[in-house]
């Protein structure tokens, strides 16, 4: 019986074939090694009760890791899955900023117009000085109201809520400096978007972002609507896990912290920011531009923080934002890496996890 032999007439093709196999298997091995390292990092935080949620890692735009940890509902012992939906708190700001920039592109809003041009009920003495740009960059100076003593759900209209809670004297001259506002600035932006468009922020997000990008598991969180597969929010009280309760300043126009979503939908969002699906190029550049210094080598774009991150001899441009002191999005745009650490227990470790994972990506 003759034994089949590799043809000898085309040695170059054979060599190329072998090389392709080597590259294929070495890349596979490299990816497996990275997955093991990510597992090791996240498991360490999970075992120390410093993480409870889902991690997604994409390298050069391709997902290499996605895994769930812990519980979506501790009362019923319901575990998190990769399809669990999480409230992402202040990570929502980048979506509200996108809606504003879309309306700027349509010439319905002007970045450097005062907010009284859009909300005539806002007090003129300060509202005539504060612009849309100031709201987007946390340079407006309007103080956030204290949470103590406030009702958990504010059901009044946008107008009365903004008048009551977000119309105090600015802490500094608008535009003078960056001072992060957890709710005030972006709640006002939500109200502006609704007024100039004639639509609710819920509908704007659905029609302008979620539907075009296929983000089928993303929702505007209005507190009362049941959202299937949504994780409950918790915090630690000593060593005990308890429900996380905080005021929902406004049911409508809550542009600062209003989105519930999944890691897969956030991946779609990340990919869209490299395209013109949501904004024309010049408006996207304005959206992503570093507008104001935050201190410590970081700046603020519109709804995202921007830092130069040294990796070896390279400087990487990284967009990031935390969400409710629980979750973190980390976007290395030079290499198109994405790290999502989405957590439903309040803690301060999500950024540490993301930075450690990034350290061994290319």
Secondary structure, DSSP 8 states (H G I E B T S, - for coil): -------STTHHHHHHHHHHHHHHHHHHHHHHHHHHHHHHHHHHHHHTT---EEEEEEETTEEEEEEE-SEEETTTTEE--TT-BEE-GGGGHHHHHHHHHHHHHTTS--TTSBGGGT-TTS-HHHHTT-BHHHHHTT-S------STT--SB--S-HHHHHHHHS-S--SS-TTS-----SSHHHHHHHHHHHHHHSS-HHHHHIIIIIHHHT-TT-EE--SSS--TTB---EEEETTEEEE----B--SSS-TTS-EEE-HHHHHHHHHHTTSSSSS-HHHHHHHHS--EEEETTEEE-SSSEEEEEEETTEEEEEEEEEETTTEEEEEETTTTEEEEEEESB--S-HHHHHHHHHTT--
